[in-house]
Amino acid sequence: MFCSYIYSEEKANITASTAVPLMFAAKKYLLTGLVSACLDVLEKSISPDTVCTVLQQSMFFGEDRLKEKCLHFISDNTQLVLGTDAFMGISHDVLKTVASLNAVATTEKHVFESCIKWAKHQLLELGVEDPTDEEMRAKLGDVLYEIRFPTMTAEEFAGLTAHSKILTPEEKHDVYVYLVAKERLDSLKFVTASRLTNNVVIQRLTVTDSRQWNCNGLCDAICFHTTVDVMLTGIGLYGGLQESTHDVTLKLVKGQKTLSETKTTLKSDGSQTPIRVSFEKPVLIASNVEHVVAATITGSPTWSGLKAKCDFESSGKIVFCNTVHSANGTSVEGGQIPELYVLLQ
């Protein structure tokens, strides 16, 4: 009778904060209706800030349906989820589950960096304020082998691991052999298959043979907004007419604020194919909010392009417009910045 009272009184008043303790009682007293009601509340509460907590509870209670919903949400919103406080507090088992996802909406580099931040946070909670690489590796344990280092570029892998002891010299050697020679040694412990992503290449321009583009350190820029939320991961730039090297500063601006800035070197072999330049981290582009992507390129003349069709494939649309940030001639009609690379949410 008492259990029935709990069920009838609480079912109508379950909130996200009370659902978990009620689940304990509902499971203990086999109140299947109340369990279902709690699960419904937890499912509806899923957001970037809560999904890690809900995932952890779903695994604790053995609720596979809720677990799969959480994992699907994380796959679609990875960049946002990995930046939350809740992600830093998940258990090792939950971290491994997230790190092993086959589909993510972020880069492999960001997955690795987020796991490192998790390890540092966990060690800080234990009183280790300045952990060594060896301590972070020990904290990560077998989660480390869920990071798909062989799917990175050689340059990206070197940048992450050359001055780090997170990986052993033998592990670095095995990954380098795979990246450079495409040979999988028997001792390679990391997954070599790329994760699935909702990557979309937005082609803004098509190359023209009749017009070269001067790159004297002036800014090429374009303004854009989208009809759906996306994560902007980088842009494509035209390389030199011949084998060449250019210095590039890439910026993403919203209003008066610079959201991201990357300085890099663009190496080209003379082909007309755009060369990818990635931001340090993907950046959320909210729908219907204007952003400006700007590239300052210094070096010899490059290829240029003319306006192309630029709708997303059945997923949304992007609108480009001219911007005062562009001082080198790039506009809606042509110039530089032929491609944008986005992850759909």
Short mmCIF file of the C-alpha atoms (twelve columns), coordinates in Angstrom:
data_MODEL
# 
_entry.id   MODEL 
# 
loop_
_atom_site.group_PDB 
_atom_site.id 
_atom_site.type_symbol 
_atom_site.label_atom_id 
_atom_site.label_alt_id 
_atom_site.label_comp_id 
_atom_site.label_asym_id 
_atom_site.label_seq_id 
_atom_site.Cartn_x 
_atom_site.Cartn_y 
_atom_site.Cartn_z 
_atom_site.pdbx_PDB_model_num 
ATOM 1   C CA . MET A 1   0.000  0.000  0.000   1 
ATOM 2   C CA . PHE A 2   2.841  2.367  0.918   1 
ATOM 3   C CA . CYS A 3   4.634  1.595  -2.379  1 
ATOM 4   C CA . SER A 4   1.429  2.267  -4.336  1 
ATOM 5   C CA . TYR A 5   1.122  5.614  -2.568  1 
ATOM 6   C CA . ILE A 6   4.669  6.557  -3.566  1 
ATOM 7   C CA . TYR A 7   3.934  5.565  -7.136  1 
ATOM 8   C CA . SER A 8   0.668  7.488  -7.480  1 
ATOM 9   C CA . GLU A 9   1.894  10.616 -5.687  1 
ATOM 10  C CA . GLU A 10  5.297  10.894 -7.325  1 
ATOM 11  C CA . LYS A 11  4.441  9.928  -10.889 1 
ATOM 12  C CA . ALA A 12  2.817  13.280 -11.540 1 
ATOM 13  C CA . ASN A 13  5.623  15.279 -9.889  1 
ATOM 14  C CA . ILE A 14  8.807  13.729 -11.261 1 
ATOM 15  C CA . THR A 15  11.472 16.207 -12.290 1 
ATOM 16  C CA . ALA A 16  14.941 15.729 -13.721 1 
ATOM 17  C CA . SER A 17  16.423 16.216 -10.234 1 
ATOM 18  C CA . THR A 18  14.115 13.689 -8.555  1 
ATOM 19  C CA . ALA A 19  14.033 11.074 -11.328 1 
ATOM 20  C CA . VAL A 20  17.282 9.376  -10.310 1 
ATOM 21  C CA . PRO A 21  16.524 8.845  -6.588  1 
ATOM 22  C CA . LEU A 22  13.003 7.746  -7.524  1 
ATOM 23  C CA . MET A 23  14.509 5.222  -9.917  1 
ATOM 24  C CA . PHE A 24  16.330 3.605  -6.991  1 
ATOM 25  C CA . ALA A 25  13.083 3.183  -5.093  1 
ATOM 26  C CA . ALA A 26  11.126 2.123  -8.168  1 
ATOM 27  C CA . LYS A 27  13.692 -0.525 -9.042  1 
ATOM 28  C CA . LYS A 28  13.866 -1.773 -5.449  1 
ATOM 29  C CA . TYR A 29  10.100 -2.202 -5.144  1 
ATOM 30  C CA . LEU A 30  9.588  -3.358 -8.768  1 
ATOM 31  C CA . LEU A 31  7.330  -0.411 -9.637  1 
ATOM 32  C CA . THR A 32  7.613  -0.782 -13.411 1 
ATOM 33  C CA . GLY A 33  5.227  2.078  -14.113 1 
ATOM 34  C CA . LEU A 34  7.251  4.491  -12.022 1 
ATOM 35  C CA . VAL A 35  10.462 3.246  -13.632 1 
ATOM 36  C CA . SER A 36  8.986  4.054  -17.052 1 
ATOM 37  C CA . ALA A 37  7.868  7.483  -15.877 1 
ATOM 38  C CA . CYS A 38  11.372 8.251  -14.523 1 
ATOM 39  C CA . LEU A 39  12.956 7.101  -17.772 1 
ATOM 40  C CA . ASP A 40  10.640 9.372  -19.755 1 
ATOM 41  C CA . VAL A 41  11.653 12.369 -17.634 1 
ATOM 42  C CA . LEU A 42  15.357 11.569 -17.970 1 
ATOM 43  C CA . GLU A 43  15.010 11.138 -21.723 1 
ATOM 44  C CA . LYS A 44  13.276 14.504 -22.086 1 
ATOM 45  C CA . SER A 45  15.968 16.174 -19.977 1 
ATOM 46  C CA . ILE A 46  18.786 15.247 -22.362 1 
ATOM 47  C CA . SER A 47  20.830 18.279 -23.414 1 
ATOM 48  C CA . PRO A 48  24.547 18.989 -23.955 1 
ATOM 49  C CA . ASP A 49  24.900 19.838 -20.245 1 
ATOM 50  C CA . THR A 50  22.967 16.820 -18.912 1 
ATOM 51  C CA . VAL A 51  23.547 13.981 -21.351 1 
ATOM 52  C CA . CYS A 52  26.740 12.691 -19.678 1 
ATOM 53  C CA . THR A 53  24.985 12.477 -16.305 1 
ATOM 54  C CA . VAL A 54  21.973 10.738 -17.856 1 
ATOM 55  C CA . LEU A 55  24.264 8.347  -19.731 1 
ATOM 56  C CA . GLN A 56  26.065 7.448  -16.524 1 
ATOM 57  C CA . GLN A 57  22.752 6.724  -14.782 1 
ATOM 58  C CA . SER A 58  21.445 4.712  -17.728 1 
ATOM 59  C CA . MET A 59  24.534 2.492  -17.567 1 
ATOM 60  C CA . PHE A 60  24.267 2.169  -13.786 1 
ATOM 61  C CA . PHE A 61  20.621 1.075  -14.007 1 
ATOM 62  C CA . GLY A 62  21.194 -1.110 -17.070 1 
ATOM 63  C CA . GLU A 63  18.680 0.849  -19.160 1 
ATOM 64  C CA . ASP A 64  19.932 0.168  -22.667 1 
ATOM 65  C CA . ARG A 65  17.239 2.146  -24.486 1 
ATOM 66  C CA . LEU A 66  18.067 5.335  -22.583 1 
ATOM 67  C CA . LYS A 67  21.776 4.636  -23.003 1 
ATOM 68  C CA . GLU A 68  21.409 4.426  -26.786 1 
ATOM 69  C CA . LYS A 69  19.459 7.683  -26.879 1 
ATOM 70  C CA . CYS A 70  22.241 9.375  -24.920 1 
ATOM 71  C CA . LEU A 71  24.933 7.992  -27.208 1 
ATOM 72  C CA . HIS A 72  23.019 9.068  -30.299 1 
ATOM 73  C CA . PHE A 73  22.717 12.582 -28.863 1 
ATOM 74  C CA . ILE A 74  26.439 12.678 -28.076 1 
ATOM 75  C CA . SER A 75  27.246 11.500 -31.607 1 
ATOM 76  C CA . ASP A 76  25.260 14.418 -33.021 1 
ATOM 77  C CA . ASN A 77  26.512 17.022 -30.530 1 
ATOM 78  C CA . THR A 78  30.001 15.793 -29.636 1 
ATOM 79  C CA . GLN A 79  31.775 19.147 -29.759 1 
ATOM 80  C CA . LEU A 80  29.341 20.726 -27.291 1 
ATOM 81  C CA . VAL A 81  29.137 17.725 -24.953 1 
ATOM 82  C CA . LEU A 82  32.904 17.319 -24.574 1 
ATOM 83  C CA . GLY A 83  33.153 20.895 -23.353 1 
ATOM 84  C CA . THR A 84  30.727 20.526 -20.442 1 
ATOM 85  C CA . ASP A 85  31.488 20.224 -16.747 1 
ATOM 86  C CA . ALA A 86  29.425 17.027 -16.652 1 
ATOM 87  C CA . PHE A 87  31.796 15.360 -19.121 1 
ATOM 88  C CA . MET A 88  34.705 16.005 -16.750 1 
ATOM 89  C CA . GLY A 89  32.880 14.143 -13.978 1 
ATOM 90  C CA . ILE A 90  31.962 10.920 -15.776 1 
ATOM 91  C CA . SER A 91  33.421 7.587  -14.740 1 
ATOM 92  C CA . HIS A 92  36.193 5.774  -16.581 1 
ATOM 93  C CA . ASP A 93  33.702 3.251  -18.021 1 
ATOM 94  C CA . VAL A 94  31.441 6.011  -19.340 1 
ATOM 95  C CA . LEU A 95  34.445 7.834  -20.838 1 
ATOM 96  C CA . LYS A 96  35.460 4.658  -22.647 1 
ATOM 97  C CA . THR A 97  31.925 4.267  -23.989 1 
ATOM 98  C CA . VAL A 98  31.960 7.831  -25.339 1 
ATOM 99  C CA . ALA A 99  35.498 7.546  -26.746 1 
ATOM 100 C CA . SER A 100 34.563 4.350  -28.595 1 
ATOM 101 C CA . LEU A 101 31.671 5.913  -30.542 1 
ATOM 102 C CA . ASN A 102 31.876 5.170  -34.247 1 
ATOM 103 C CA . ALA A 103 30.183 8.441  -35.191 1 
ATOM 104 C CA . VAL A 104 31.106 11.839 -33.753 1 
ATOM 105 C CA . ALA A 105 30.485 15.465 -34.614 1 
ATOM 106 C CA . THR A 106 34.021 16.671 -33.971 1 
ATOM 107 C CA . THR A 107 37.614 15.900 -34.904 1 
ATOM 108 C CA . GLU A 108 39.734 13.028 -33.631 1 
ATOM 109 C CA . LYS A 109 42.164 15.589 -32.254 1 
ATOM 110 C CA . HIS A 110 39.420 17.107 -30.130 1 
ATOM 111 C CA . VAL A 111 38.373 13.691 -28.822 1 
ATOM 112 C CA . PHE A 112 41.954 13.075 -27.663 1 
ATOM 113 C CA . GLU A 113 42.366 16.535 -26.135 1 
ATOM 114 C CA . SER A 114 39.068 16.155 -24.268 1 
ATOM 115 C CA . CYS A 115 40.176 12.809 -22.835 1 
ATOM 116 C CA . ILE A 116 43.394 14.443 -21.629 1 
ATOM 117 C CA . LYS A 117 41.380 17.212 -19.947 1 
ATOM 118 C CA . TRP A 118 39.222 14.549 -18.303 1 
ATOM 119 C CA . ALA A 119 42.328 12.800 -16.939 1 
ATOM 120 C CA . LYS A 120 43.750 16.071 -15.590 1 
ATOM 121 C CA . HIS A 121 40.432 16.886 -13.906 1 
ATOM 122 C CA . GLN A 122 40.183 13.457 -12.338 1 
ATOM 123 C CA . LEU A 123 43.730 13.691 -10.988 1 
ATOM 124 C CA . LEU A 124 43.093 17.204 -9.676  1 
ATOM 125 C CA . GLU A 125 40.128 15.817 -7.747  1 
ATOM 126 C CA . LEU A 126 42.583 13.394 -6.150  1 
ATOM 127 C CA . GLY A 127 44.909 16.237 -5.176  1 
ATOM 128 C CA . VAL A 128 47.381 15.951 -8.066  1 
ATOM 129 C CA . GLU A 129 47.673 19.558 -9.242  1 
ATOM 130 C CA . ASP A 130 50.363 19.146 -11.905 1 
ATOM 131 C CA . PRO A 131 50.097 15.595 -13.252 1 
ATOM 132 C CA . THR A 132 52.820 14.041 -15.380 1 
ATOM 133 C CA . ASP A 133 52.150 12.481 -18.773 1 
ATOM 134 C CA . GLU A 134 52.671 9.075  -17.218 1 
ATOM 135 C CA . GLU A 135 50.046 9.783  -14.544 1 
ATOM 136 C CA . MET A 136 47.534 10.931 -17.153 1 
ATOM 137 C CA . ARG A 137 48.192 7.845  -19.245 1 
ATOM 138 C CA . ALA A 138 47.630 5.637  -16.219 1 
ATOM 139 C CA . LYS A 139 44.379 7.428  -15.455 1 
ATOM 140 C CA . LEU A 140 43.134 6.964  -19.027 1 
ATOM 141 C CA . GLY A 141 44.099 3.301  -19.093 1 
ATOM 142 C CA . ASP A 142 42.545 1.432  -22.004 1 
ATOM 143 C CA . VAL A 143 40.541 4.501  -23.041 1 
ATOM 144 C CA . LEU A 144 43.715 5.602  -24.815 1 
ATOM 145 C CA . TYR A 145 43.312 2.809  -27.357 1 
ATOM 146 C CA . GLU A 146 39.908 4.157  -28.371 1 
ATOM 147 C CA . ILE A 147 41.625 7.239  -29.814 1 
ATOM 148 C CA . ARG A 148 42.033 6.712  -33.543 1 
ATOM 149 C CA . PHE A 149 45.482 8.203  -34.019 1 
ATOM 150 C CA . PRO A 150 46.008 6.338  -37.331 1 
ATOM 151 C CA . THR A 151 43.179 8.395  -38.876 1 
ATOM 152 C CA . MET A 152 44.991 11.699 -38.248 1 
ATOM 153 C CA . THR A 153 47.423 13.350 -40.627 1 
ATOM 154 C CA . ALA A 154 51.101 12.810 -39.884 1 
ATOM 155 C CA . GLU A 155 51.468 16.519 -39.079 1 
ATOM 156 C CA . GLU A 156 48.529 16.479 -36.688 1 
ATOM 157 C CA . PHE A 157 49.771 13.356 -34.928 1 
ATOM 158 C CA . ALA A 158 53.255 14.809 -34.570 1 
ATOM 159 C CA . GLY A 159 51.885 18.034 -33.133 1 
ATOM 160 C CA . LEU A 160 49.956 16.140 -30.473 1 
ATOM 161 C CA . THR A 161 52.548 13.555 -29.453 1 
ATOM 162 C CA . ALA A 162 56.080 14.647 -30.390 1 
ATOM 163 C CA . HIS A 163 56.741 16.308 -27.021 1 
ATOM 164 C CA . SER A 164 54.439 14.122 -24.965 1 
ATOM 165 C CA . LYS A 165 54.933 10.849 -23.112 1 
ATOM 166 C CA . ILE A 166 51.249 9.922  -23.180 1 
ATOM 167 C CA . LEU A 167 52.129 7.372  -25.872 1 
ATOM 168 C CA . THR A 168 55.174 5.126  -25.610 1 
ATOM 169 C CA . PRO A 169 57.950 5.384  -28.236 1 
ATOM 170 C CA . GLU A 170 56.830 1.996  -29.596 1 
ATOM 171 C CA . GLU A 171 53.226 3.174  -29.982 1 
ATOM 172 C CA . LYS A 172 54.349 6.339  -31.761 1 
ATOM 173 C CA . HIS A 173 56.531 4.267  -34.101 1 
ATOM 174 C CA . ASP A 174 53.654 1.960  -35.018 1 
ATOM 175 C CA . VAL A 175 51.337 4.884  -35.778 1 
ATOM 176 C CA . TYR A 176 53.989 6.668  -37.875 1 
ATOM 177 C CA . VAL A 177 54.587 3.514  -39.921 1 
ATOM 178 C CA . TYR A 178 50.867 3.293  -40.597 1 
ATOM 179 C CA . LEU A 179 50.526 6.991  -41.463 1 
ATOM 180 C CA . VAL A 180 53.553 7.156  -43.749 1 
ATOM 181 C CA . ALA A 181 53.792 3.646  -45.236 1 
ATOM 182 C CA . LYS A 182 50.148 2.522  -44.773 1 
ATOM 183 C CA . GLU A 183 51.493 -0.651 -43.179 1 
ATOM 184 C CA . ARG A 184 49.662 -2.019 -40.168 1 
ATOM 185 C CA . LEU A 185 52.177 -3.651 -37.859 1 
ATOM 186 C CA . ASP A 186 50.951 -6.515 -35.667 1 
ATOM 187 C CA . SER A 187 51.864 -4.443 -32.618 1 
ATOM 188 C CA . LEU A 188 49.634 -1.478 -33.587 1 
ATOM 189 C CA . LYS A 189 46.994 -1.202 -30.852 1 
ATOM 190 C CA . PHE A 190 44.895 1.677  -32.181 1 
ATOM 191 C CA . VAL A 191 41.797 1.525  -34.385 1 
ATOM 192 C CA . THR A 192 42.625 2.431  -37.985 1 
ATOM 193 C CA . ALA A 193 39.072 2.935  -39.278 1 
ATOM 194 C CA . SER A 194 37.895 6.536  -39.400 1 
ATOM 195 C CA . ARG A 195 34.857 7.476  -37.376 1 
ATOM 196 C CA . LEU A 196 31.696 8.344  -39.233 1 
ATOM 197 C CA . THR A 197 30.908 12.050 -39.243 1 
ATOM 198 C CA . ASN A 198 28.224 14.234 -40.753 1 
ATOM 199 C CA . ASN A 199 30.897 16.068 -42.715 1 
ATOM 200 C CA . VAL A 200 29.655 18.362 -45.449 1 
ATOM 201 C CA . VAL A 201 31.833 20.216 -47.942 1 
ATOM 202 C CA . ILE A 202 30.181 23.449 -49.029 1 
ATOM 203 C CA . GLN A 203 31.626 24.387 -52.398 1 
ATOM 204 C CA . ARG A 204 31.430 28.158 -52.780 1 
ATOM 205 C CA . LEU A 205 33.552 28.578 -55.901 1 
ATOM 206 C CA . THR A 206 34.798 26.607 -58.879 1 
ATOM 207 C CA . VAL A 207 38.320 27.254 -60.140 1 
ATOM 208 C CA . THR A 208 38.971 29.426 -63.156 1 
ATOM 209 C CA . ASP A 209 42.079 29.092 -65.335 1 
ATOM 210 C CA . SER A 210 41.893 32.677 -66.527 1 
ATOM 211 C CA . ARG A 211 42.549 34.610 -63.317 1 
ATOM 212 C CA . GLN A 212 45.322 34.265 -60.769 1 
ATOM 213 C CA . TRP A 213 44.928 35.652 -57.249 1 
ATOM 214 C CA . ASN A 214 47.569 37.891 -55.713 1 
ATOM 215 C CA . CYS A 215 48.458 37.172 -52.088 1 
ATOM 216 C CA . ASN A 216 50.281 40.176 -50.648 1 
ATOM 217 C CA . GLY A 217 49.078 39.859 -47.064 1 
ATOM 218 C CA . LEU A 218 45.700 41.510 -47.593 1 
ATOM 219 C CA . CYS A 219 42.586 39.869 -46.157 1 
ATOM 220 C CA . ASP A 220 40.222 37.683 -48.196 1 
ATOM 221 C CA . ALA A 221 36.894 37.283 -46.390 1 
ATOM 222 C CA . ILE A 222 33.279 36.290 -46.877 1 
ATOM 223 C CA . CYS A 223 30.212 36.686 -44.661 1 
ATOM 224 C CA . PHE A 224 27.710 33.840 -44.324 1 
ATOM 225 C CA . HIS A 225 24.784 32.483 -42.346 1 
ATOM 226 C CA . THR A 226 23.107 29.083 -42.369 1 
ATOM 227 C CA . THR A 227 19.508 27.931 -41.901 1 
ATOM 228 C CA . VAL A 228 20.551 25.100 -39.553 1 
ATOM 229 C CA . ASP A 229 23.088 24.826 -36.725 1 
ATOM 230 C CA . VAL A 230 26.471 23.511 -37.909 1 
ATOM 231 C CA . MET A 231 29.991 23.098 -36.566 1 
ATOM 232 C CA . LEU A 232 32.514 24.874 -38.799 1 
ATOM 233 C CA . THR A 233 35.745 22.860 -38.810 1 
ATOM 234 C CA . GLY A 234 37.747 24.727 -41.455 1 
ATOM 235 C CA . ILE A 235 37.893 26.162 -44.946 1 
ATOM 236 C CA . GLY A 236 39.446 25.330 -48.279 1 
ATOM 237 C CA . LEU A 237 41.953 27.696 -49.873 1 
ATOM 238 C CA . TYR A 238 43.429 27.688 -53.354 1 
ATOM 239 C CA . GLY A 239 47.141 26.918 -53.476 1 
ATOM 240 C CA . GLY A 240 49.811 28.365 -55.737 1 
ATOM 241 C CA . LEU A 241 49.888 28.064 -59.516 1 
ATOM 242 C CA . GLN A 242 53.107 26.136 -59.017 1 
ATOM 243 C CA . GLU A 243 54.644 24.278 -56.097 1 
ATOM 244 C CA . SER A 244 54.773 26.873 -53.333 1 
ATOM 245 C CA . THR A 245 54.357 27.744 -49.660 1 
ATOM 246 C CA . HIS A 246 52.110 30.452 -48.185 1 
ATOM 247 C CA . ASP A 247 51.726 31.875 -44.689 1 
ATOM 248 C CA . VAL A 248 48.073 31.886 -43.646 1 
ATOM 249 C CA . THR A 249 46.152 33.457 -40.772 1 
ATOM 250 C CA . LEU A 250 42.611 32.130 -40.566 1 
ATOM 251 C CA . LYS A 251 39.947 33.888 -38.476 1 
ATOM 252 C CA . LEU A 252 36.282 33.376 -37.690 1 
ATOM 253 C CA . VAL A 253 34.505 36.545 -36.583 1 
ATOM 254 C CA . LYS A 254 31.024 37.222 -35.198 1 
ATOM 255 C CA . GLY A 255 30.232 40.899 -34.875 1 
ATOM 256 C CA . GLN A 256 33.258 42.485 -33.217 1 
ATOM 257 C CA . LYS A 257 34.448 39.246 -31.617 1 
ATOM 258 C CA . THR A 258 37.068 36.861 -33.002 1 
ATOM 259 C CA . LEU A 259 35.825 33.349 -32.207 1 
ATOM 260 C CA . SER A 260 38.853 31.488 -33.535 1 
ATOM 261 C CA . GLU A 261 42.248 32.295 -34.996 1 
ATOM 262 C CA . THR A 262 44.711 29.873 -36.560 1 
ATOM 263 C CA . LYS A 263 48.134 30.604 -38.034 1 
ATOM 264 C CA . THR A 264 49.614 27.967 -40.310 1 
ATOM 265 C CA . THR A 265 51.619 27.269 -43.468 1 
ATOM 266 C CA . LEU A 266 49.867 26.291 -46.693 1 
ATOM 267 C CA . LYS A 267 51.900 23.965 -48.910 1 
ATOM 268 C CA . SER A 268 50.686 23.340 -52.452 1 
ATOM 269 C CA . ASP A 269 51.861 21.387 -55.481 1 
ATOM 270 C CA . GLY A 270 50.355 23.577 -58.189 1 
ATOM 271 C CA . SER A 271 47.053 21.701 -58.500 1 
ATOM 272 C CA . GLN A 272 43.687 23.461 -58.600 1 
ATOM 273 C CA . THR A 273 42.198 21.384 -55.771 1 
ATOM 274 C CA . PRO A 274 41.406 23.463 -52.648 1 
ATOM 275 C CA . ILE A 275 43.636 22.758 -49.649 1 
ATOM 276 C CA . ARG A 276 42.007 22.264 -46.270 1 
ATOM 277 C CA . VAL A 277 42.929 24.641 -43.435 1 
ATOM 278 C CA . SER A 278 41.378 23.592 -40.124 1 
ATOM 279 C CA . PHE A 279 40.514 25.625 -37.043 1 
ATOM 280 C CA . GLU A 280 42.153 24.532 -33.800 1 
ATOM 281 C CA . LYS A 281 38.689 23.376 -32.689 1 
ATOM 282 C CA . PRO A 282 35.356 23.206 -34.546 1 
ATOM 283 C CA . VAL A 283 33.179 26.250 -33.852 1 
ATOM 284 C CA . LEU A 284 29.406 26.203 -33.401 1 
ATOM 285 C CA . ILE A 285 27.621 28.295 -36.025 1 
ATOM 286 C CA . ALA A 286 24.097 28.984 -34.807 1 
ATOM 287 C CA . SER A 287 21.442 29.192 -37.503 1 
ATOM 288 C CA . ASN A 288 20.588 32.616 -38.932 1 
ATOM 289 C CA . VAL A 289 23.539 34.329 -37.230 1 
ATOM 290 C CA . GLU A 290 26.037 36.100 -39.492 1 
ATOM 291 C CA . HIS A 291 29.691 35.099 -39.251 1 
ATOM 292 C CA . VAL A 292 32.731 36.163 -41.241 1 
ATOM 293 C CA . VAL A 293 35.501 33.791 -42.224 1 
ATOM 294 C CA . ALA A 294 38.718 35.606 -43.156 1 
ATOM 295 C CA . ALA A 295 42.045 34.405 -44.517 1 
ATOM 296 C CA . THR A 296 45.188 36.525 -44.768 1 
ATOM 297 C CA . ILE A 297 47.505 34.821 -47.262 1 
ATOM 298 C CA . THR A 298 51.091 35.830 -48.000 1 
ATOM 299 C CA . GLY A 299 53.079 34.351 -50.875 1 
ATOM 300 C CA . SER A 300 53.072 33.846 -54.624 1 
ATOM 301 C CA . PRO A 301 49.857 34.100 -56.719 1 
ATOM 302 C CA . THR A 302 47.276 31.329 -56.280 1 
ATOM 303 C CA . TRP A 303 44.407 29.947 -58.272 1 
ATOM 304 C CA . SER A 304 41.059 31.705 -57.922 1 
ATOM 305 C CA . GLY A 305 37.434 30.728 -58.420 1 
ATOM 306 C CA . LEU A 306 34.025 31.890 -59.573 1 
ATOM 307 C CA . LYS A 307 30.627 31.526 -57.927 1 
ATOM 308 C CA . ALA A 308 29.209 27.995 -57.640 1 
ATOM 309 C CA . LYS A 309 25.992 26.467 -56.300 1 
ATOM 310 C CA . CYS A 310 26.273 26.131 -52.528 1 
ATOM 311 C CA . ASP A 311 23.186 24.489 -51.032 1 
ATOM 312 C CA . PHE A 312 23.681 21.713 -48.497 1 
ATOM 313 C CA . GLU A 313 22.549 18.327 -49.749 1 
ATOM 314 C CA . SER A 314 18.927 18.212 -48.526 1 
ATOM 315 C CA . SER A 315 20.038 19.340 -45.080 1 
ATOM 316 C CA . GLY A 316 19.816 23.102 -45.136 1 
ATOM 317 C CA . LYS A 317 21.127 26.160 -46.916 1 
ATOM 318 C CA . ILE A 318 23.919 28.670 -46.611 1 
ATOM 319 C CA . VAL A 319 23.765 32.285 -47.716 1 
ATOM 320 C CA . PHE A 320 26.914 34.236 -48.555 1 
ATOM 321 C CA . CYS A 321 27.249 38.019 -48.648 1 
ATOM 322 C CA . ASN A 322 30.068 40.508 -49.051 1 
ATOM 323 C CA . THR A 323 31.885 41.949 -46.055 1 
ATOM 324 C CA . VAL A 324 34.042 44.994 -45.317 1 
ATOM 325 C CA . HIS A 325 36.611 42.596 -43.828 1 
ATOM 326 C CA . SER A 326 37.592 41.581 -47.371 1 
ATOM 327 C CA . ALA A 327 40.429 43.845 -48.553 1 
ATOM 328 C CA . ASN A 328 41.873 41.654 -51.300 1 
ATOM 329 C CA . GLY A 329 38.902 41.356 -53.655 1 
ATOM 330 C CA . THR A 330 37.204 38.147 -52.512 1 
ATOM 331 C CA . SER A 331 33.423 38.509 -52.796 1 
ATOM 332 C CA . VAL A 332 30.266 36.499 -53.334 1 
ATOM 333 C CA . GLU A 333 31.146 36.314 -57.029 1 
ATOM 334 C CA . GLY A 334 34.671 34.956 -56.735 1 
ATOM 335 C CA . GLY A 335 38.214 35.022 -55.413 1 
ATOM 336 C CA . GLN A 336 39.534 32.891 -52.573 1 
ATOM 337 C CA . ILE A 337 37.902 30.668 -49.891 1 
ATOM 338 C CA . PRO A 338 36.332 28.171 -52.323 1 
ATOM 339 C CA . GLU A 339 35.110 25.707 -49.685 1 
ATOM 340 C CA . LEU A 340 33.765 25.545 -46.128 1 
ATOM 341 C CA . TYR A 341 33.838 22.330 -44.069 1 
ATOM 342 C CA . VAL A 342 31.052 21.747 -41.584 1 
ATOM 343 C CA . LEU A 343 29.644 19.065 -39.318 1 
ATOM 344 C CA . LEU A 344 25.860 18.921 -39.288 1 
ATOM 345 C CA . GLN A 345 24.192 18.857 -35.860 1 
# 
